[in-house]
């Protein structure tokens, strides 16, 4: 009997040792365009070498939609939760929570499991989300801050930008959607135009709306997930046009528009300075 008990104890101890020796991956992360192991490591407060090791990567090359094992805390959504409340609960930015979960819409469901990024990354939510520009500082859903200009954007501003993108570039490549958002932000930085998202989009110059969706009402159509994501990309500083302040369809006959230096062509959209 004594030998039997000793054997059971030994087997139990061995089992515990084996369990502790096996890496436990709390979650997974789906790679997005623009990601790197270094950026993902910063988001989850781990090293890029550890991520490479955990995923048996021989180098640092990753690709969009690749699923990586990540050692991260997780949270199960409750009935009364929202993304904002979850971010507050863990003292993290809404932007980093969205990024860690590739979640660009506000709809969540009880029972869903969310990755919780490192709280130390509240001030470096560089990859986007609902309320950001480049290297964002964001601690709540009511404001997003561009650290390069110290400009804060409200959630309403971000939603408006996403709806404009959706109206102007629906059916166009994703890059065109980011470019539309960038044009609005470039206008904000240009002294010739108003200095807020709302005032730029709703500007009337010489009796003419600057953006057709405002005139025809399509600006009120809810934005798609792609358009929301594009808005965040623009807010974090992505600009495929490198400074354009105008865009139009290639079927336009306005000679003044065509006289502008062309910054970029994407499908049927022309972006100019």
C-alpha positions as a Markdown table, in Angstrom:
| # | Residue | x | y | z |
|---|---|---|---|---|
| 1 | Unk | 0.0 | 0.0 | 0.0 |
| 2 | Unk | 2.8 | 2.3 | 0.9 |
| 3 | Unk | 4.5 | 1.6 | -2.4 |
| 4 | Unk | 1.3 | 2.3 | -4.3 |
| 5 | Unk | 0.8 | 5.7 | -2.6 |
| 6 | Unk | 4.4 | 6.6 | -3.4 |
| 7 | Unk | 3.8 | 5.7 | -7.0 |
| 8 | Unk | 0.7 | 7.8 | -7.2 |
| 9 | Unk | 2.5 | 10.7 | -5.6 |
| 10 | Unk | 5.3 | 10.4 | -8.1 |
| 11 | Unk | 3.0 | 10.2 | -11.1 |
| 12 | Unk | 1.0 | 13.2 | -9.9 |
| 13 | Unk | 4.2 | 15.2 | -9.4 |
| 14 | Unk | 5.4 | 14.2 | -12.8 |
| 15 | Unk | 2.1 | 15.2 | -14.4 |
| 16 | Unk | 2.2 | 18.6 | -12.8 |
| 17 | Unk | 5.8 | 19.1 | -14.0 |
| 18 | Unk | 4.9 | 18.2 | -17.5 |
| 19 | Unk | 1.9 | 20.6 | -17.4 |
| 20 | Unk | 4.2 | 23.4 | -16.2 |
| 21 | Unk | 6.8 | 22.6 | -18.9 |
| 22 | Unk | 4.2 | 23.0 | -21.7 |
| 23 | Unk | 3.7 | 26.6 | -22.9 |
| 24 | Unk | 0.2 | 27.8 | -22.3 |
| 25 | Unk | -1.1 | 30.1 | -25.0 |
| 26 | Unk | -4.1 | 32.0 | -23.7 |
| 27 | Unk | -5.1 | 33.3 | -27.1 |
| 28 | Unk | -4.3 | 33.9 | -30.7 |
| 29 | Unk | -3.8 | 37.0 | -32.8 |
| 30 | Unk | -4.5 | 37.4 | -36.5 |
| 31 | Unk | -1.9 | 39.4 | -38.3 |
| 32 | Unk | -3.0 | 42.6 | -40.2 |
| 33 | Unk | -1.4 | 44.5 | -43.0 |
| 34 | Unk | 1.4 | 46.6 | -41.5 |
| 35 | Unk | 2.1 | 44.4 | -38.6 |
| 36 | Unk | 5.5 | 43.2 | -37.5 |
| 37 | Unk | 6.5 | 40.8 | -34.7 |
| 38 | Unk | 8.0 | 43.8 | -32.9 |
| 39 | Unk | 4.7 | 45.8 | -33.0 |
| 40 | Unk | 2.7 | 42.7 | -31.9 |
| 41 | Unk | 5.2 | 42.1 | -29.1 |
| 42 | Unk | 4.8 | 45.7 | -27.9 |
| 43 | Unk | 1.1 | 45.4 | -28.0 |
| 44 | Unk | 1.1 | 42.3 | -25.7 |
| 45 | Unk | 4.2 | 43.2 | -23.7 |
| 46 | Unk | 6.4 | 40.4 | -24.9 |
| 47 | Unk | 9.4 | 40.2 | -27.2 |
| 48 | Unk | 9.3 | 39.5 | -30.9 |
| 49 | Unk | 11.8 | 36.7 | -30.4 |
| 50 | Unk | 9.4 | 35.0 | -27.9 |
| 51 | Unk | 6.5 | 35.2 | -30.4 |
| 52 | Unk | 8.8 | 33.7 | -33.1 |
| 53 | Unk | 9.8 | 30.9 | -30.7 |
| 54 | Unk | 6.2 | 30.2 | -29.6 |
| 55 | Unk | 5.1 | 29.9 | -33.3 |
| 56 | Unk | 8.1 | 28.0 | -34.5 |
| 57 | Unk | 9.1 | 30.8 | -36.9 |
| 58 | Unk | 12.5 | 30.6 | -38.4 |
| 59 | Unk | 12.6 | 34.3 | -39.2 |
| 60 | Unk | 10.6 | 37.5 | -38.6 |
| 61 | Unk | 8.5 | 37.3 | -41.7 |
| 62 | Unk | 4.7 | 37.3 | -41.1 |
| 63 | Unk | 1.8 | 37.8 | -43.5 |
| 64 | Unk | -1.8 | 39.2 | -43.2 |
| 65 | Unk | -4.3 | 36.8 | -41.8 |
| 66 | Unk | -1.6 | 34.6 | -40.3 |
| 67 | Unk | -2.8 | 33.3 | -36.9 |
| 68 | Unk | -0.2 | 33.6 | -34.2 |
| 69 | Unk | -0.2 | 32.0 | -30.7 |
| 70 | Unk | 0.0 | 34.8 | -28.2 |
| 71 | Unk | 0.5 | 34.6 | -24.4 |
| 72 | Unk | -2.1 | 37.1 | -23.3 |
| 73 | Unk | -4.7 | 37.6 | -20.6 |
| 74 | Unk | -8.3 | 37.2 | -21.9 |
| 75 | Unk | -11.7 | 38.4 | -20.8 |
| 76 | Unk | -15.1 | 36.9 | -21.5 |
| 77 | Unk | -17.7 | 39.5 | -22.4 |
| 78 | Unk | -20.7 | 39.9 | -20.1 |
| 79 | Unk | -24.2 | 41.1 | -20.9 |
| 80 | Unk | -23.7 | 44.7 | -19.9 |
| 81 | Unk | -20.3 | 45.1 | -21.4 |
| 82 | Unk | -19.1 | 47.4 | -24.2 |
| 83 | Unk | -15.6 | 47.8 | -25.7 |
| 84 | Unk | -15.2 | 51.1 | -23.8 |
| 85 | Unk | -16.2 | 49.5 | -20.4 |
| 86 | Unk | -13.8 | 46.6 | -21.0 |
| 87 | Unk | -11.0 | 49.1 | -21.8 |
| 88 | Unk | -11.7 | 51.0 | -18.6 |
| 89 | Unk | -11.9 | 47.8 | -16.6 |
| 90 | Unk | -8.3 | 46.9 | -17.5 |
| 91 | Unk | -7.0 | 50.5 | -17.7 |
| 92 | Unk | -6.0 | 50.2 | -21.4 |
| 93 | Unk | -6.8 | 52.3 | -24.4 |
| 94 | Unk | -9.8 | 51.5 | -26.5 |
| 95 | Unk | -7.5 | 51.7 | -29.5 |
| 96 | Unk | -5.2 | 49.0 | -28.2 |
| 97 | Unk | -8.2 | 46.7 | -27.2 |
| 98 | Unk | -9.5 | 47.0 | -30.8 |
| 99 | Unk | -6.1 | 46.3 | -32.3 |
| 100 | Unk | -5.4 | 43.3 | -30.0 |
| 101 | Unk | -8.7 | 41.7 | -31.2 |
| 102 | Unk | -8.9 | 43.0 | -34.8 |
| 103 | Unk | -12.3 | 44.5 | -33.8 |
| 104 | Unk | -13.2 | 47.6 | -35.7 |
| 105 | Unk | -16.9 | 47.8 | -34.9 |
| 106 | Unk | -18.6 | 48.4 | -31.6 |
| 107 | Unk | -20.9 | 45.3 | -31.6 |
| 108 | Unk | -19.9 | 42.7 | -29.1 |
| 109 | Unk | -21.7 | 39.6 | -27.7 |
| 110 | Unk | -21.9 | 38.0 | -24.3 |
| 111 | Unk | -19.6 | 35.0 | -24.2 |
| 112 | Unk | -17.1 | 36.3 | -26.7 |
| 113 | Unk | -13.4 | 36.1 | -25.5 |
| 114 | Unk | -11.2 | 39.2 | -25.9 |
| 115 | Unk | -7.4 | 39.5 | -25.7 |
| 116 | Unk | -6.3 | 42.0 | -23.2 |
| 117 | Unk | -3.2 | 43.9 | -24.4 |
| 118 | Unk | -0.6 | 45.2 | -22.0 |
| 119 | Unk | -1.8 | 48.1 | -19.9 |
| 120 | Unk | 1.6 | 49.7 | -20.4 |
| 121 | Unk | 0.7 | 50.2 | -24.0 |
| 122 | Unk | -2.1 | 52.7 | -23.3 |
| 123 | Unk | 0.1 | 55.5 | -24.8 |
| 124 | Unk | 1.3 | 53.5 | -27.8 |
| 125 | Unk | -1.7 | 52.2 | -29.5 |
| 126 | Unk | 0.0 | 52.7 | -32.9 |
| 127 | Unk | -2.1 | 50.2 | -34.8 |
| 128 | Unk | -5.3 | 51.9 | -34.8 |
| 129 | Unk | -8.8 | 51.6 | -33.6 |
| 130 | Unk | -11.8 | 53.6 | -32.8 |
| 131 | Unk | -10.2 | 57.0 | -32.2 |
| 132 | Unk | -6.6 | 57.2 | -33.3 |
| 133 | Unk | -4.0 | 58.8 | -35.5 |
| 134 | Unk | -0.4 | 58.0 | -35.6 |
| 135 | Unk | 1.0 | 56.9 | -32.2 |
| 136 | Unk | -2.2 | 57.5 | -30.5 |
| 137 | Unk | -2.9 | 58.3 | -26.9 |
| 138 | Unk | -6.4 | 57.3 | -26.1 |
| 139 | Unk | -8.0 | 56.3 | -22.8 |
| 140 | Unk | -11.7 | 56.5 | -23.6 |
| 141 | Unk | -14.2 | 56.4 | -26.3 |
| 142 | Unk | -14.9 | 60.1 | -26.3 |
| 143 | Unk | -11.6 | 61.3 | -27.6 |
| 144 | Unk | -8.7 | 60.2 | -29.7 |
| 145 | Unk | -5.4 | 62.1 | -29.8 |
| 146 | Unk | -2.9 | 62.6 | -32.6 |
| 147 | Unk | 0.3 | 62.9 | -30.7 |
| 148 | Unk | 2.0 | 64.7 | -33.6 |
| 149 | Unk | -0.4 | 67.6 | -33.5 |
| 150 | Unk | -2.1 | 67.2 | -30.1 |
| 151 | Unk | -5.5 | 67.2 | -31.8 |
| 152 | Unk | -8.3 | 65.3 | -30.1 |
| 153 | Unk | -11.1 | 63.7 | -32.1 |
| 154 | Unk | -14.4 | 62.6 | -30.6 |
| 155 | Unk | -16.1 | 59.3 | -31.3 |
| 156 | Unk | -18.6 | 61.3 | -33.4 |
| 157 | Unk | -15.8 | 62.7 | -35.5 |
| 158 | Unk | -14.4 | 59.3 | -36.2 |
| 159 | Unk | -17.8 | 57.9 | -37.1 |
| 160 | Unk | -18.4 | 60.8 | -39.5 |
| 161 | Unk | -15.0 | 60.3 | -41.2 |
| 162 | Unk | -15.8 | 56.6 | -41.6 |
| 163 | Unk | -19.2 | 57.4 | -43.1 |
| 164 | Unk | -17.7 | 59.8 | -45.6 |
| 165 | Unk | -15.1 | 57.1 | -46.6 |
| 166 | Unk | -17.9 | 54.6 | -47.0 |
| 167 | Unk | -20.0 | 57.0 | -49.2 |
| 168 | Unk | -17.1 | 58.2 | -51.3 |
| 169 | Unk | -15.1 | 54.9 | -51.8 |
| 170 | Unk | -17.7 | 52.1 | -51.4 |
| 171 | Unk | -16.6 | 49.3 | -53.8 |
| 172 | Unk | -13.1 | 50.8 | -54.2 |
| 173 | Unk | -9.9 | 49.2 | -53.0 |
| 174 | Unk | -9.1 | 49.5 | -49.3 |
| 175 | Unk | -6.2 | 51.8 | -50.1 |
| 176 | Unk | -8.6 | 54.3 | -51.7 |
| 177 | Unk | -10.6 | 54.4 | -48.6 |
| 178 | Unk | -7.6 | 55.2 | -46.5 |
| 179 | Unk | -6.7 | 57.9 | -49.0 |
| 180 | Unk | -10.1 | 59.5 | -48.7 |
| 181 | Unk | -9.7 | 59.7 | -44.9 |
| 182 | Unk | -6.2 | 61.1 | -45.4 |
| 183 | Unk | -7.5 | 63.9 | -47.6 |
| 184 | Unk | -9.8 | 65.1 | -44.8 |
| 185 | Unk | -7.0 | 65.0 | -42.3 |
| 186 | Unk | -4.6 | 66.8 | -44.8 |
| 187 | Unk | -7.2 | 69.5 | -45.1 |
| 188 | Unk | -7.3 | 69.9 | -41.4 |
| 189 | Unk | -3.6 | 70.5 | -41.4 |
| 190 | Unk | -3.9 | 73.0 | -44.3 |
| 191 | Unk | -4.6 | 76.6 | -43.5 |
| 192 | Unk | -6.8 | 76.9 | -46.6 |
| 193 | Unk | -9.4 | 74.6 | -45.0 |
| 194 | Unk | -11.3 | 74.4 | -41.7 |
| 195 | Unk | -9.5 | 72.7 | -38.8 |
| 196 | Unk | -11.9 | 69.9 | -37.6 |
| 197 | Unk | -13.2 | 66.8 | -39.2 |
| 198 | Unk | -16.8 | 68.0 | -38.9 |
| 199 | Unk | -16.1 | 71.4 | -40.4 |
| 200 | Unk | -14.0 | 70.0 | -43.2 |
| 201 | Unk | -16.6 | 67.5 | -44.2 |
| 202 | Unk | -19.6 | 69.9 | -43.9 |
| 203 | Unk | -17.8 | 72.9 | -45.4 |
| 204 | Unk | -19.7 | 74.9 | -48.0 |
| 205 | Unk | -17.5 | 77.1 | -50.2 |
| 206 | Unk | -19.0 | 79.6 | -52.5 |
| 207 | Unk | -22.4 | 77.9 | -52.1 |
| 208 | Unk | -21.0 | 74.5 | -52.9 |
| 209 | Unk | -20.7 | 71.4 | -50.7 |
| 210 | Unk | -17.1 | 70.1 | -50.7 |
| 211 | Unk | -18.2 | 66.5 | -50.5 |
| 212 | Unk | -21.1 | 65.1 | -52.6 |
| 213 | Unk | -22.3 | 62.6 | -49.9 |
| 214 | Unk | -23.2 | 65.6 | -47.7 |
| 215 | Unk | -25.3 | 67.0 | -50.6 |
| 216 | Unk | -27.1 | 63.8 | -51.5 |
| 217 | Unk | -27.4 | 62.4 | -48.0 |
| 218 | Unk | -25.4 | 59.3 | -48.4 |
| 219 | Unk | -23.1 | 60.6 | -45.6 |
| 220 | Unk | -25.8 | 59.3 | -43.2 |
| 221 | Unk | -25.4 | 55.7 | -44.3 |
| 222 | Unk | -23.7 | 53.5 | -41.6 |
| 223 | Unk | -20.1 | 52.8 | -42.4 |
| 224 | Unk | -18.9 | 49.3 | -43.2 |
| 225 | Unk | -16.2 | 47.6 | -41.1 |
| 226 | Unk | -13.7 | 48.2 | -43.9 |
| 227 | Unk | -14.5 | 52.0 | -43.9 |
| 228 | Unk | -14.2 | 52.1 | -40.1 |
| 229 | Unk | -10.8 | 50.4 | -40.3 |
| 230 | Unk | -9.7 | 52.8 | -43.0 |
| 231 | Unk | -10.7 | 55.8 | -40.9 |
| 232 | Unk | -8.5 | 54.5 | -38.1 |
| 233 | Unk | -5.6 | 53.9 | -40.5 |
| 234 | Unk | -5.9 | 57.5 | -41.7 |
| 235 | Unk | -6.1 | 58.8 | -38.1 |
| 236 | Unk | -3.0 | 56.9 | -37.2 |
| 237 | Unk | -1.1 | 58.7 | -40.0 |
| 238 | Unk | -1.4 | 56.4 | -43.0 |
| 239 | Unk | -1.5 | 58.5 | -46.2 |
| 240 | Unk | -1.2 | 56.7 | -49.6 |
| 241 | Unk | -1.5 | 60.1 | -51.3 |
| 242 | Unk | 1.4 | 61.8 | -49.4 |
| 243 | Unk | -0.5 | 65.0 | -48.8 |
| 244 | Unk | -3.4 | 65.3 | -51.3 |
| 245 | Unk | -6.3 | 67.6 | -50.4 |
| 246 | Unk | -8.6 | 66.8 | -53.3 |
| 247 | Unk | -10.0 | 63.7 | -55.0 |
| 248 | Unk | -12.5 | 63.0 | -57.8 |
| 249 | Unk | -13.7 | 60.4 | -60.1 |
| 250 | Unk | -11.8 | 60.0 | -63.4 |
| 251 | Unk | -15.1 | 60.7 | -65.3 |
| 252 | Unk | -15.0 | 64.3 | -64.0 |
| 253 | Unk | -14.9 | 67.1 | -66.6 |
| 254 | Unk | -13.9 | 69.9 | -64.3 |
| 255 | Unk | -10.8 | 71.4 | -65.8 |
| 256 | Unk | -9.7 | 73.1 | -62.6 |
| 257 | Unk | -9.6 | 69.7 | -60.8 |
| 258 | Unk | -7.6 | 68.1 | -63.6 |
| 259 | Unk | -5.2 | 71.0 | -63.6 |
| 260 | Unk | -4.0 | 70.0 | -60.1 |
| 261 | Unk | -0.8 | 67.9 | -59.7 |
| 262 | Unk | -1.9 | 64.3 | -59.5 |
| 263 | Unk | -0.7 | 62.6 | -56.3 |
| 264 | Unk | -2.2 | 59.1 | -56.8 |
| 265 | Unk | -4.6 | 57.1 | -58.9 |
| 266 | Unk | -6.5 | 54.2 | -57.4 |
| 267 | Unk | -8.9 | 52.5 | -59.7 |
| 268 | Unk | -11.2 | 55.3 | -60.8 |
| 269 | Unk | -10.3 | 57.7 | -58.1 |
| 270 | Unk | -7.8 | 60.6 | -58.7 |
| 271 | Unk | -6.1 | 62.3 | -55.8 |
| 272 | Unk | -4.5 | 65.7 | -56.3 |
| 273 | Unk | -2.6 | 68.4 | -54.3 |
